[in-house]
């Protein structure tokens, strides 16, 4: 009798980002420095490229692969950007933002208190991926958020 296999592997969530980068090994080292990531998997491929890797940031896995242009796998630097932002919740958004900048990220938006109740900022990593960094600081009702949005962004409502 075959043992039943869990359809969602241990330590994984229903949605897991899978990043294509030009330099997956360097990206892993950056994520370790910037976000205290822990490498959980690495599979080498041709020419020293990484076919599959994963890091754990907080309680979530992020998969990585090197670019393979022949198969249409290109990272955001080659594509001149990405419409995707990776959002991470951390205990201290200001400290994690500073840690990411010190590791080589580019500042996009310094942390600030936002109308939805988070302390929130954004960086771009050296590989072209945008990360939003947040700490939830205040529980708010939808009505409170709407009023706070009108105060913080008067032209949006």
N, CA, C and O atoms as a GROMACS GRO file, in nm:
protein
  628
    1UNK      N    1   0.084  -0.118   0.000
    1UNK     CA    2   0.000   0.000   0.000
    1UNK      C    3   0.089   0.125   0.000
    1UNK      O    4   0.183   0.135   0.079
    2UNK      N    5   0.059   0.217  -0.086
    2UNK     CA    6   0.136   0.340  -0.099
    2UNK      C    7   0.086   0.443   0.000
    2UNK      O    8  -0.034   0.462   0.017
    3UNK      N    9   0.182   0.511   0.068
    3UNK     CA   10   0.145   0.615   0.163
    3UNK      C   11   0.086   0.734   0.089
    3UNK      O   12   0.127   0.768  -0.022
    4UNK      N   13  -0.013   0.796   0.153
    4UNK     CA   14  -0.077   0.913   0.094
    4UNK      C   15   0.021   1.032   0.098
    4UNK      O   16   0.084   1.057   0.200
    5UNK      N   17   0.031   1.102  -0.012
    5UNK     CA   18   0.120   1.217  -0.024
    5UNK      C   19   0.038   1.343  -0.003
    5UNK      O   20  -0.070   1.358  -0.060
    6UNK      N   21   0.088   1.433   0.079
    6UNK     CA   22   0.022   1.561   0.103
    6UNK      C   23   0.027   1.643  -0.027
    6UNK      O   24   0.136   1.663  -0.080
    7UNK      N   25  -0.087   1.690  -0.079
    7UNK     CA   26  -0.086   1.763  -0.205
    7UNK      C   27  -0.015   1.899  -0.197
    7UNK      O   28   0.028   1.953  -0.299
    8UNK      N   29  -0.003   1.953  -0.078
    8UNK     CA   30   0.074   2.076  -0.058
    8UNK      C   31   0.190   2.039   0.033
    8UNK      O   32   0.169   2.007   0.150
    9UNK      N   33   0.315   2.044  -0.020
    9UNK     CA   34   0.430   2.000   0.060
    9UNK      C   35   0.445   2.077   0.190
    9UNK      O   36   0.407   2.193   0.200
   10UNK      N   37   0.501   2.010   0.288
   10UNK     CA   38   0.529   2.070   0.419
   10UNK      C   39   0.605   2.202   0.402
   10UNK      O   40   0.704   2.208   0.328
   11UNK      N   41   0.559   2.306   0.469
   11UNK     CA   42   0.627   2.435   0.465
   11UNK      C   43   0.588   2.524   0.348
   11UNK      O   44   0.636   2.637   0.337
   12UNK      N   45   0.501   2.475   0.262
   12UNK     CA   46   0.458   2.555   0.147
   12UNK      C   47   0.318   2.611   0.174
   12UNK      O   48   0.245   2.562   0.260
   13UNK      N   49   0.284   2.716   0.097
   13UNK     CA   50   0.151   2.776   0.104
   13UNK      C   51   0.084   2.757  -0.032
   13UNK      O   52   0.147   2.707  -0.125
   14UNK      N   53  -0.040   2.797  -0.044
   14UNK     CA   54  -0.113   2.778  -0.169
   14UNK      C   55  -0.053   2.857  -0.285
   14UNK      O   56  -0.056   2.810  -0.399
   15UNK      N   57   0.000   2.975  -0.258
   15UNK     CA   58   0.062   3.056  -0.362
   15UNK      C   59   0.207   3.080  -0.323
   15UNK      O   60   0.236   3.122  -0.211
   16UNK      N   61   0.297   3.053  -0.416
   16UNK     CA   62   0.440   3.070  -0.391
   16UNK      C   63   0.502   3.143  -0.508
   16UNK      O   64   0.493   3.095  -0.621
   17UNK      N   65   0.566   3.259  -0.485
   17UNK     CA   66   0.632   3.327  -0.596
   17UNK      C   67   0.749   3.244  -0.649
   17UNK      O   68   0.819   3.177  -0.573
   18UNK      N   69   0.769   3.250  -0.780
   18UNK     CA   70   0.879   3.180  -0.846
   18UNK      C   71   0.948   3.284  -0.934
   18UNK      O   72   0.899   3.318  -1.041
   19UNK      N   73   1.062   3.334  -0.889
   19UNK     CA   74   1.130   3.445  -0.953
   19UNK      C   75   1.232   3.398  -1.054
   19UNK      O   76   1.308   3.305  -1.030
   20UNK      N   77   1.233   3.464  -1.169
   20UNK     CA   78   1.338   3.446  -1.269
   20UNK      C   79   1.435   3.562  -1.251
   20UNK      O   80   1.394   3.678  -1.249
   21UNK      N   81   1.563   3.530  -1.236
   21UNK     CA   82   1.664   3.634  -1.216
   21UNK      C   83   1.787   3.606  -1.300
   21UNK      O   84   1.818   3.491  -1.332
   22UNK      N   85   1.856   3.713  -1.334
   22UNK     CA   86   1.986   3.700  -1.400
   22UNK      C   87   2.089   3.692  -1.288
   22UNK      O   88   2.138   3.794  -1.241
   23UNK      N   89   2.120   3.570  -1.246
   23UNK     CA   90   2.214   3.549  -1.136
   23UNK      C   91   2.145   3.498  -1.011
   23UNK      O   92   2.146   3.565  -0.908
   24UNK      N   93   2.085   3.380  -1.019
   24UNK     CA   94   2.010   3.325  -0.906
   24UNK      C   95   2.098   3.305  -0.782
   24UNK      O   96   2.052   3.328  -0.670
   25UNK      N   97   2.221   3.262  -0.801
   25UNK     CA   98   2.309   3.241  -0.684
   25UNK      C   99   2.333   3.374  -0.612
   25UNK      O  100   2.330   3.379  -0.489
   26UNK      N  101   2.356   3.480  -0.687
   26UNK     CA  102   2.375   3.612  -0.626
   26UNK      C  103   2.246   3.661  -0.562
   26UNK      O  104   2.249   3.725  -0.457
   27UNK      N  105   2.132   3.630  -0.624
   27UNK     CA  106   2.003   3.670  -0.567
   27UNK      C  107   1.981   3.602  -0.432
   27UNK      O  108   1.932   3.665  -0.338
   28UNK      N  109   2.016   3.474  -0.423
   28UNK     CA  110   2.002   3.403  -0.295
   28UNK      C  111   2.084   3.473  -0.188
   28UNK      O  112   2.035   3.494  -0.077
   29UNK      N  113   2.206   3.508  -0.219
   29UNK     CA  114   2.292   3.577  -0.121
   29UNK      C  115   2.234   3.714  -0.084
   29UNK      O  116   2.237   3.753   0.032
   30UNK      N  117   2.180   3.786  -0.183
   30UNK     CA  118   2.116   3.915  -0.154
   30UNK      C  119   1.997   3.897  -0.061
   30UNK      O  120   1.984   3.970   0.037
   31UNK      N  121   1.909   3.800  -0.088
   31UNK     CA  122   1.790   3.780  -0.006
   31UNK      C  123   1.828   3.738   0.137
   31UNK      O  124   1.757   3.772   0.232
   32UNK      N  125   1.938   3.666   0.151
   32UNK     CA  126   1.987   3.633   0.286
   32UNK      C  127   2.023   3.761   0.361
   32UNK      O  128   1.986   3.777   0.478
   33UNK      N  129   2.094   3.852   0.295
   33UNK     CA  130   2.136   3.976   0.360
   33UNK      C  131   2.021   4.073   0.378
   33UNK      O  132   2.008   4.135   0.484
   34UNK      N  133   1.936   4.087   0.277
   34UNK     CA  134   1.830   4.188   0.278
   34UNK      C  135   1.712   4.149   0.365
   34UNK      O  136   1.657   4.232   0.437
   35UNK      N  137   1.671   4.021   0.358
   35UNK     CA  138   1.548   3.978   0.423
   35UNK      C  139   1.567   3.862   0.519
   35UNK      O  140   1.470   3.797   0.559
   36UNK      N  141   1.693   3.834   0.557
   36UNK     CA  142   1.724   3.723   0.648
   36UNK      C  143   1.670   3.590   0.595
   36UNK      O  144   1.625   3.506   0.672
   37UNK      N  145   1.676   3.573   0.463
   37UNK     CA  146   1.628   3.450   0.401
   37UNK      C  147   1.717   3.332   0.440
   37UNK      O  148   1.834   3.348   0.472
   38UNK      N  149   1.657   3.215   0.435
   38UNK     CA  150   1.728   3.089   0.460
   38UNK      C  151   1.714   3.004   0.334
   38UNK      O  152   1.603   2.976   0.290
   39UNK      N  153   1.827   2.964   0.277
   39UNK     CA  154   1.822   2.879   0.158
   39UNK      C  155   1.770   2.741   0.196
   39UNK      O  156   1.818   2.680   0.292
   40UNK      N  157   1.671   2.692   0.119
   40UNK     CA  158   1.611   2.562   0.150
   40UNK      C  159   1.630   2.460   0.038
   40UNK      O  160   1.612   2.341   0.060
   41UNK      N  161   1.667   2.506  -0.082
   41UNK     CA  162   1.688   2.412  -0.193
   41UNK      C  163   1.774   2.479  -0.300
   41UNK      O  164   1.769   2.601  -0.319
   42UNK      N  165   1.852   2.396  -0.370
   42UNK     CA  166   1.930   2.444  -0.484
   42UNK      C  167   1.961   2.324  -0.573
   42UNK      O  168   2.014   2.223  -0.527
   43UNK      N  169   1.928   2.338  -0.702
   43UNK     CA  170   1.958   2.234  -0.800
   43UNK      C  171   2.032   2.301  -0.915
   43UNK      O  172   1.979   2.390  -0.982
   44UNK      N  173   2.154   2.256  -0.937
   44UNK     CA  174   2.235   2.311  -1.045
   44UNK      C  175   2.192   2.262  -1.181
   44UNK      O  176   2.127   2.158  -1.194
   45UNK      N  177   2.229   2.339  -1.281
   45UNK     CA  178   2.198   2.303  -1.418
   45UNK      C  179   2.317   2.327  -1.508
   45UNK      O  180   2.431   2.334  -1.461
   46UNK      N  181   2.292   2.340  -1.637
   46UNK     CA  182   2.402   2.360  -1.733
   46UNK      C  183   2.473   2.494  -1.712
   46UNK      O  184   2.412   2.593  -1.673
   47UNK      N  185   2.602   2.494  -1.738
   47UNK     CA  186   2.684   2.615  -1.732
   47UNK      C  187   2.682   2.681  -1.595
   47UNK      O  188   2.700   2.803  -1.584
   48UNK      N  189   2.661   2.603  -1.489
   48UNK     CA  190   2.661   2.658  -1.354
   48UNK      C  191   2.535   2.734  -1.317
   48UNK      O  192   2.527   2.790  -1.208
   49UNK      N  193   2.438   2.736  -1.405
   49UNK     CA  194   2.313   2.806  -1.375
   49UNK      C  195   2.230   2.724  -1.276
   49UNK      O  196   2.248   2.603  -1.262
   50UNK      N  197   2.140   2.793  -1.210
   50UNK     CA  198   2.049   2.727  -1.115
   50UNK      C  199   1.918   2.695  -1.186
   50UNK      O  200   1.852   2.783  -1.240
   51UNK      N  201   1.883   2.566  -1.185
   51UNK     CA  202   1.758   2.519  -1.246
   51UNK      C  203   1.641   2.541  -1.151
   51UNK      O  204   1.528   2.568  -1.193
   52UNK      N  205   1.669   2.529  -1.022
   52UNK     CA  206   1.565   2.550  -0.921
   52UNK      C  207   1.633   2.577  -0.788
   52UNK      O  208   1.731   2.511  -0.752
   53UNK      N  209   1.581   2.674  -0.718
   53UNK     CA  210   1.628   2.702  -0.582
   53UNK      C  211   1.510   2.758  -0.505
   53UNK      O  212   1.409   2.799  -0.562
   54UNK      N  213   1.524   2.760  -0.374
   54UNK     CA  214   1.420   2.817  -0.289
   54UNK      C  215   1.484   2.876  -0.165
   54UNK      O  216   1.584   2.825  -0.114
   55UNK      N  217   1.425   2.984  -0.118
   55UNK     CA  218   1.462   3.044   0.009
   55UNK      C  219   1.336   3.062   0.092
   55UNK      O  220   1.226   3.075   0.038
   56UNK      N  221   1.353   3.061   0.222
   56UNK     CA  222   1.241   3.088   0.313
   56UNK      C  223   1.261   3.228   0.369
   56UNK      O  224   1.365   3.257   0.427
   57UNK      N  225   1.162   3.312   0.353
   57UNK     CA  226   1.161   3.445   0.413
   57UNK      C  227   1.043   3.447   0.509
   57UNK      O  228   0.928   3.436   0.468
   58UNK      N  229   1.073   3.460   0.637
   58UNK     CA  230   0.966   3.447   0.736
   58UNK      C  231   0.910   3.307   0.730
   58UNK      O  232   0.984   3.209   0.743
   59UNK      N  233   0.778   3.296   0.710
   59UNK     CA  234   0.716   3.164   0.703
   59UNK      C  235   0.684   3.120   0.560
   59UNK      O  236   0.610   3.024   0.538
   60UNK      N  237   0.741   3.191   0.462
   60UNK     CA  238   0.706   3.165   0.322
   60UNK      C  239   0.826   3.128   0.237
   60UNK      O  240   0.938   3.175   0.261
   61UNK      N  241   0.801   3.045   0.139
   61UNK     CA  242   0.904   3.006   0.044
   61UNK      C  243   0.897   3.097  -0.079
   61UNK      O  244   0.790   3.140  -0.120
   62UNK      N  245   1.013   3.126  -0.134
   62UNK     CA  246   1.024   3.195  -0.262
   62UNK      C  247   1.114   3.108  -0.349
   62UNK      O  248   1.228   3.078  -0.311
   63UNK      N  249   1.064   3.067  -0.464
   63UNK     CA  250   1.145   2.986  -0.556
   63UNK      C  251   1.220   3.077  -0.651
   63UNK      O  252   1.174   3.187  -0.682
   64UNK      N  253   1.336   3.031  -0.698
   64UNK     CA  254   1.418   3.108  -0.791
   64UNK      C  255   1.472   3.018  -0.901
   64UNK      O  256   1.489   2.897  -0.882
   65UNK      N  257   1.497   3.078  -1.014
   65UNK     CA  258   1.561   3.010  -1.126
   65UNK      C  259   1.643   3.114  -1.201
   65UNK      O  260   1.606   3.232  -1.205
   66UNK      N  261   1.753   3.071  -1.259
   66UNK     CA  262   1.829   3.159  -1.346
   66UNK      C  263   1.753   3.182  -1.477
   66UNK      O  264   1.665   3.104  -1.514
   67UNK      N  265   1.788   3.290  -1.544
   67UNK     CA  266   1.732   3.314  -1.676
   67UNK      C  267   1.775   3.203  -1.772
   67UNK      O  268   1.889   3.157  -1.768
   68UNK      N  269   1.683   3.162  -1.856
   68UNK     CA  270   1.711   3.070  -1.966
   68UNK      C  271   1.641   3.128  -2.089
   68UNK      O  272   1.530   3.087  -2.122
   69UNK      N  273   1.706   3.224  -2.156
   69UNK     CA  274   1.642   3.294  -2.269
   69UNK      C  275   1.590   3.202  -2.378
   69UNK      O  276   1.489   3.232  -2.442
   70UNK      N  277   1.659   3.089  -2.401
   70UNK     CA  278   1.614   2.997  -2.506
   70UNK      C  279   1.477   2.938  -2.477
   70UNK      O  280   1.408   2.891  -2.568
   71UNK      N  281   1.437   2.942  -2.350
   71UNK     CA  282   1.307   2.889  -2.310
   71UNK      C  283   1.209   3.000  -2.273
   71UNK      O  284   1.102   2.974  -2.219
   72UNK      N  285   1.247   3.125  -2.301
   72UNK     CA  286   1.160   3.238  -2.272
   72UNK      C  287   1.162   3.282  -2.127
   72UNK      O  288   1.079   3.364  -2.087
   73UNK      N  289   1.254   3.231  -2.047
   73UNK     CA  290   1.266   3.270  -1.906
   73UNK      C  291   1.358   3.390  -1.895
   73UNK      O  292   1.480   3.376  -1.904
   74UNK      N  293   1.300   3.508  -1.876
   74UNK     CA  294   1.378   3.631  -1.861
   74UNK      C  295   1.336   3.701  -1.733
   74UNK      O  296   1.220   3.698  -1.694
   75UNK      N  297   1.433   3.762  -1.668
   75UNK     CA  298   1.406   3.838  -1.547
   75UNK      C  299   1.363   3.980  -1.578
   75UNK      O  300   1.366   4.022  -1.693
   76UNK      N  301   1.323   4.054  -1.474
   76UNK     CA  302   1.272   4.190  -1.494
   76UNK      C  303   1.374   4.288  -1.552
   76UNK      O  304   1.333   4.384  -1.618
   77UNK      N  305   1.502   4.268  -1.531
   77UNK     CA  306   1.600   4.360  -1.590
   77UNK      C  307   1.599   4.350  -1.743
   77UNK      O  308   1.606   4.452  -1.812
   78UNK      N  309   1.589   4.228  -1.796
   78UNK     CA  310   1.582   4.208  -1.941
   78UNK      C  311   1.447   4.254  -1.996
   78UNK      O  312   1.438   4.300  -2.110
   79UNK      N  313   1.343   4.242  -1.915
   79UNK     CA  314   1.208   4.280  -1.959
   79UNK      C  315   1.179   4.429  -1.932
   79UNK      O  316   1.071   4.478  -1.963
   80UNK      N  317   1.277   4.498  -1.875
   80UNK     CA  318   1.264   4.639  -1.840
   80UNK      C  319   1.153   4.663  -1.738
   80UNK      O  320   1.076   4.759  -1.748
   81UNK      N  321   1.146   4.574  -1.638
   81UNK     CA  322   1.052   4.590  -1.529
   81UNK      C  323   0.958   4.472  -1.516
   81UNK      O  324   0.959   4.380  -1.597
   82UNK      N  325   0.877   4.479  -1.413
   82UNK     CA  326   0.778   4.375  -1.386
   82UNK      C  327   0.655   4.440  -1.325
   82UNK      O  328   0.667   4.532  -1.244
   83UNK      N  329   0.537   4.393  -1.362
   83UNK     CA  330   0.416   4.448  -1.299
   83UNK      C  331   0.387   4.386  -1.163
   83UNK      O  332   0.287   4.421  -1.100
   84UNK      N  333   0.473   4.297  -1.116
   84UNK     CA  334   0.451   4.225  -0.991
   84UNK      C  335   0.531   4.289  -0.878
   84UNK      O  336   0.649   4.322  -0.895
   85UNK      N  337   0.468   4.305  -0.763
   85UNK     CA  338   0.536   4.347  -0.641
   85UNK      C  339   0.523   4.235  -0.540
   85UNK      O  340   0.414   4.182  -0.519
   86UNK      N  341   0.635   4.199  -0.477
   86UNK     CA  342   0.634   4.098  -0.371
   86UNK      C  343   0.614   4.172  -0.239
   86UNK      O  344   0.688   4.265  -0.208
   87UNK      N  345   0.515   4.132  -0.162
   87UNK     CA  346   0.480   4.201  -0.039
   87UNK      C  347   0.518   4.113   0.080
   87UNK      O  348   0.478   3.997   0.088
   88UNK      N  349   0.597   4.168   0.172
   88UNK     CA  350   0.634   4.092   0.290
   88UNK      C  351   0.594   4.169   0.416
   88UNK      O  352   0.614   4.290   0.425
   89UNK      N  353   0.539   4.096   0.511
   89UNK     CA  354   0.511   4.151   0.643
   89UNK      C  355   0.625   4.111   0.735
   89UNK      O  356   0.668   3.995   0.738
   90UNK      N  357   0.673   4.207   0.810
   90UNK     CA  358   0.786   4.187   0.902
   90UNK      C  359   0.755   4.257   1.034
   90UNK      O  360   0.668   4.345   1.039
   91UNK      N  361   0.824   4.220   1.142
   91UNK     CA  362   0.800   4.286   1.271
   91UNK      C  363   0.838   4.435   1.273
   91UNK      O  364   0.778   4.512   1.349
   92UNK      N  365   0.936   4.476   1.190
   92UNK     CA  366   0.982   4.615   1.191
   92UNK      C  367   1.014   4.657   1.048
   92UNK      O  368   1.123   4.632   0.998
   93UNK      N  369   0.918   4.722   0.982
   93UNK     CA  370   0.935   4.762   0.842
   93UNK      C  371   1.055   4.855   0.824
   93UNK      O  372   1.127   4.844   0.725
   94UNK      N  373   1.076   4.947   0.918
   94UNK     CA  374   1.188   5.041   0.905
   94UNK      C  375   1.322   4.968   0.909
   94UNK      O  376   1.411   4.997   0.829
   95UNK      N  377   1.335   4.874   1.001
   95UNK     CA  378   1.461   4.800   1.014
   95UNK      C  379   1.485   4.712   0.892
   95UNK      O  380   1.598   4.706   0.841
   96UNK      N  381   1.381   4.644   0.843
   96UNK     CA  382   1.397   4.558   0.726
   96UNK      C  383   1.425   4.641   0.601
   96UNK      O  384   1.505   4.601   0.517
   97UNK      N  385   1.360   4.755   0.588
   97UNK     CA  386   1.386   4.847   0.476
   97UNK      C  387   1.534   4.888   0.478
   97UNK      O  388   1.601   4.881   0.375
   98UNK      N  389   1.584   4.930   0.593
   98UNK     CA  390   1.725   4.971   0.605
   98UNK      C  391   1.818   4.854   0.576
   98UNK      O  392   1.920   4.872   0.510
   99UNK      N  393   1.783   4.735   0.622
   99UNK     CA  394   1.864   4.616   0.597
   99UNK      C  395   1.870   4.587   0.447
   99UNK      O  396   1.976   4.553   0.395
  100UNK      N  397   1.756   4.600   0.377
  100UNK     CA  398   1.753   4.576   0.233
  100UNK      C  399   1.838   4.680   0.158
  100UNK      O  400   1.910   4.645   0.065
  101UNK      N  401   1.828   4.806   0.199
  101UNK     CA  402   1.908   4.912   0.136
  101UNK      C  403   2.057   4.884   0.159
  101UNK      O  404   2.138   4.894   0.066
  102UNK      N  405   2.093   4.848   0.282
  102UNK     CA  406   2.233   4.817   0.313
  102UNK      C  407   2.284   4.698   0.231
  102UNK      O  408   2.403   4.691   0.199
  103UNK      N  409   2.194   4.605   0.197
  103UNK     CA  410   2.233   4.486   0.120
  103UNK      C  411   2.245   4.516  -0.030
  103UNK      O  412   2.296   4.434  -0.105
  104UNK      N  413   2.197   4.634  -0.074
  104UNK     CA  414   2.210   4.670  -0.214
  104UNK      C  415   2.082   4.698  -0.287
  104UNK      O  416   2.084   4.720  -0.408
  105UNK      N  417   1.968   4.700  -0.217
  105UNK     CA  418   1.842   4.735  -0.281
  105UNK      C  419   1.839   4.885  -0.310
  105UNK      O  420   1.912   4.963  -0.249
  106UNK      N  421   1.755   4.923  -0.402
  106UNK     CA  422   1.735   5.063  -0.437
  106UNK      C  423   1.606   5.112  -0.373
  106UNK      O  424   1.502   5.046  -0.383
  107UNK      N  425   1.611   5.226  -0.308
  107UNK     CA  426   1.493   5.283  -0.244
  107UNK      C  427   1.391   5.325  -0.349
  107UNK      O  428   1.426   5.389  -0.448
  108UNK      N  429   1.265   5.289  -0.327
  108UNK     CA  430   1.154   5.335  -0.410
  108UNK      C  431   1.061   5.425  -0.329
  108UNK      O  432   1.013   5.527  -0.378
  109UNK      N  433   1.038   5.384  -0.203
  109UNK     CA  434   0.945   5.458  -0.117
  109UNK      C  435   0.985   5.428   0.028
  109UNK      O  436   0.974   5.314   0.072
  110UNK      N  437   1.031   5.529   0.101
  110UNK     CA  438   1.069   5.503   0.240
  110UNK      C  439   0.946   5.467   0.323
  110UNK      O  440   0.835   5.510   0.290
  111UNK      N  441   0.964   5.390   0.429
  111UNK     CA  442   0.850   5.352   0.512
  111UNK      C  443   0.776   5.473   0.567
  111UNK      O  444   0.835   5.572   0.609
  112UNK      N  445   0.643   5.461   0.565
  112UNK     CA  446   0.556   5.564   0.619
  112UNK      C  447   0.430   5.496   0.670
  112UNK      O  448   0.397   5.385   0.628
  113UNK      N  449   0.360   5.562   0.761
  113UNK     CA  450   0.232   5.511   0.809
  113UNK      C  451   0.128   5.533   0.701
  113UNK      O  452   0.111   5.644   0.652
  114UNK      N  453   0.058   5.426   0.664
  114UNK     CA  454  -0.037   5.432   0.553
  114UNK      C  455  -0.181   5.423   0.604
  114UNK      O  456  -0.207   5.377   0.715
  115UNK      N  457  -0.272   5.469   0.520
  115UNK     CA  458  -0.413   5.481   0.560
  115UNK      C  459  -0.480   5.348   0.589
  115UNK      O  460  -0.585   5.347   0.653
  116UNK      N  461  -0.424   5.237   0.547
  116UNK     CA  462  -0.485   5.107   0.571
  116UNK      C  463  -0.435   5.041   0.700
  116UNK      O  464  -0.475   4.929   0.732
  117UNK      N  465  -0.346   5.111   0.774
  117UNK     CA  466  -0.302   5.060   0.903
  117UNK      C  467  -0.167   4.993   0.904
  117UNK      O  468  -0.129   4.933   1.005
  118UNK      N  469  -0.093   5.003   0.795
  118UNK     CA  470   0.041   4.944   0.789
  118UNK      C  471   0.147   5.054   0.786
  118UNK      O  472   0.123   5.163   0.734
  119UNK      N  473   0.263   5.025   0.840
  119UNK     CA  474   0.385   5.101   0.813
  119UNK      C  475   0.441   5.034   0.690
  119UNK      O  476   0.462   4.912   0.691
  120UNK      N  477   0.467   5.109   0.582
  120UNK     CA  478   0.485   5.049   0.449
  120UNK      C  479   0.591   5.125   0.370
  120UNK      O  480   0.592   5.248   0.368
  121UNK      N  481   0.680   5.050   0.304
  121UNK     CA  482   0.779   5.109   0.213
  121UNK      C  483   0.807   5.012   0.100
  121UNK      O  484   0.761   4.898   0.102
  122UNK      N  485   0.885   5.058   0.000
  122UNK     CA  486   0.919   4.973  -0.114
  122UNK      C  487   1.065   4.988  -0.153
  122UNK      O  488   1.123   5.097  -0.142
  123UNK      N  489   1.123   4.877  -0.198
  123UNK     CA  490   1.258   4.875  -0.254
  123UNK      C  491   1.256   4.793  -0.383
  123UNK      O  492   1.166   4.712  -0.406
  124UNK      N  493   1.357   4.816  -0.466
  124UNK     CA  494   1.380   4.730  -0.582
  124UNK      C  495   1.509   4.656  -0.557
  124UNK      O  496   1.612   4.717  -0.526
  125UNK      N  497   1.505   4.523  -0.571
  125UNK     CA  498   1.627   4.446  -0.549
  125UNK      C  499   1.720   4.460  -0.670
  125UNK      O  500   1.677   4.508  -0.775
  126UNK      N  501   1.847   4.420  -0.657
  126UNK     CA  502   1.943   4.437  -0.767
  126UNK      C  503   1.907   4.358  -0.893
  126UNK      O  504   1.970   4.376  -0.997
  127UNK      N  505   1.807   4.272  -0.885
  127UNK     CA  506   1.769   4.186  -0.996
  127UNK      C  507   1.641   4.236  -1.065
  127UNK      O  508   1.592   4.173  -1.158
  128UNK      N  509   1.587   4.350  -1.016
  128UNK     CA  510   1.473   4.414  -1.078
  128UNK      C  511   1.338   4.386  -1.017
  128UNK      O  512   1.237   4.439  -1.063
  129UNK      N  513   1.333   4.303  -0.912
  129UNK     CA  514   1.206   4.273  -0.847
  129UNK      C  515   1.176   4.379  -0.742
  129UNK      O  516   1.264   4.419  -0.666
  130UNK      N  517   1.050   4.423  -0.738
  130UNK     CA  518   1.005   4.522  -0.639
  130UNK      C  519   0.948   4.448  -0.518
  130UNK      O  520   0.871   4.353  -0.531
  131UNK      N  521   0.989   4.495  -0.401
  131UNK     CA  522   0.944   4.438  -0.274
  131UNK      C  523   0.877   4.547  -0.192
  131UNK      O  524   0.934   4.654  -0.173
  132UNK      N  525   0.757   4.522  -0.145
  132UNK     CA  526   0.696   4.611  -0.048
  132UNK      C  527   0.717   4.548   0.089
  132UNK      O  528   0.703   4.427   0.106
  133UNK      N  529   0.751   4.632   0.184
  133UNK     CA  530   0.787   4.586   0.319
  133UNK      C  531   0.690   4.653   0.415
  133UNK      O  532   0.678   4.776   0.417
  134UNK      N  533   0.620   4.573   0.496
  134UNK     CA  534   0.516   4.629   0.581
  134UNK      C  535   0.516   4.568   0.719
  134UNK      O  536   0.552   4.452   0.740
  135UNK      N  537   0.472   4.650   0.814
  135UNK     CA  538   0.440   4.607   0.949
  135UNK      C  539   0.299   4.658   0.978
  135UNK      O  540   0.272   4.777   0.966
  136UNK      N  541   0.211   4.567   1.016
  136UNK     CA  542   0.075   4.609   1.050
  136UNK      C  543   0.078   4.675   1.187
  136UNK      O  544   0.122   4.615   1.285
  137UNK      N  545   0.032   4.799   1.194
  137UNK     CA  546   0.041   4.876   1.319
  137UNK      C  547  -0.094   4.914   1.376
  137UNK      O  548  -0.102   4.954   1.493
  138UNK      N  549  -0.202   4.902   1.297
  138UNK     CA  550  -0.332   4.946   1.346
  138UNK      C  551  -0.442   4.870   1.273
  138UNK      O  552  -0.447   4.870   1.150
  139UNK      N  553  -0.531   4.807   1.349
  139UNK     CA  554  -0.649   4.744   1.290
  139UNK      C  555  -0.750   4.853   1.260
  139UNK      O  556  -0.777   4.939   1.345
  140UNK      N  557  -0.806   4.851   1.140
  140UNK     CA  558  -0.900   4.954   1.098
  140UNK      C  559  -1.019   4.892   1.026
  140UNK      O  560  -1.004   4.791   0.957
  141UNK      N  561  -1.135   4.953   1.041
  141UNK     CA  562  -1.252   4.911   0.965
  141UNK      C  563  -1.241   4.968   0.824
  141UNK      O  564  -1.163   5.061   0.802
  142UNK      N  565  -1.316   4.914   0.729
  142UNK     CA  566  -1.316   4.973   0.594
  142UNK      C  567  -1.354   5.122   0.595
  142UNK      O  568  -1.300   5.202   0.518
  143UNK      N  569  -1.447   5.159   0.683
  143UNK     CA  570  -1.487   5.299   0.691
  143UNK      C  571  -1.373   5.387   0.741
  143UNK      O  572  -1.350   5.496   0.688
  144UNK      N  573  -1.301   5.340   0.842
  144UNK     CA  574  -1.185   5.414   0.893
  144UNK      C  575  -1.077   5.427   0.786
  144UNK      O  576  -1.015   5.533   0.773
  145UNK      N  577  -1.055   5.321   0.710
  145UNK     CA  578  -0.957   5.327   0.600
  145UNK      C  579  -0.999   5.430   0.497
  145UNK      O  580  -0.916   5.507   0.448
  146UNK      N  581  -1.127   5.432   0.463
  146UNK     CA  582  -1.176   5.529   0.365
  146UNK      C  583  -1.155   5.672   0.411
  146UNK      O  584  -1.113   5.757   0.332
  147UNK      N  585  -1.184   5.699   0.536
  147UNK     CA  586  -1.164   5.834   0.590
  147UNK      C  587  -1.016   5.868   0.594
  147UNK      O  588  -0.976   5.980   0.560
  148UNK      N  589  -0.935   5.774   0.636
  148UNK     CA  590  -0.790   5.798   0.643
  148UNK      C  591  -0.733   5.820   0.503
  148UNK      O  592  -0.642   5.901   0.484
  149UNK      N  593  -0.785   5.746   0.403
  149UNK     CA  594  -0.739   5.764   0.266
  149UNK      C  595  -0.770   5.907   0.219
  149UNK      O  596  -0.686   5.970   0.155
  150UNK      N  597  -0.888   5.957   0.249
  150UNK     CA  598  -0.925   6.094   0.209
  150UNK      C  599  -0.828   6.195   0.271
  150UNK      O  600  -0.794   6.295   0.208
  151UNK      N  601  -0.785   6.169   0.394
  151UNK     CA  602  -0.692   6.261   0.461
  151UNK      C  603  -0.553   6.250   0.400
  151UNK      O  604  -0.487   6.351   0.375
  152UNK      N  605  -0.509   6.127   0.376
  152UNK     CA  606  -0.371   6.105   0.327
  152UNK      C  607  -0.360   6.132   0.177
  152UNK      O  608  -0.255   6.176   0.130
  153UNK      N  609  -0.466   6.105   0.102
  153UNK     CA  610  -0.463   6.117  -0.044
  153UNK      C  611  -0.588   6.192  -0.090
  153UNK      O  612  -0.677   6.130  -0.148
  154UNK      N  613  -0.597   6.322  -0.067
  154UNK     CA  614  -0.721   6.396  -0.095
  154UNK      C  615  -0.767   6.391  -0.240
  154UNK      O  616  -0.885   6.415  -0.266
  155UNK      N  617  -0.680   6.362  -0.335
  155UNK     CA  618  -0.719   6.358  -0.476
  155UNK      C  619  -0.768   6.222  -0.522
  155UNK      O  620  -0.797   6.203  -0.640
  156UNK      N  621  -0.778   6.126  -0.428
  156UNK     CA  622  -0.817   5.989  -0.466
  156UNK      C  623  -0.957   5.953  -0.420
  156UNK      O  624  -0.986   5.834  -0.408
  157UNK      N  625  -1.041   6.044  -0.395
  157UNK     CA  626  -1.171   5.999  -0.347
  157UNK      C  627  -1.271   6.103  -0.364
  157UNK      O  628  -1.387   6.083  -0.329
   0.00000   0.00000   0.00000
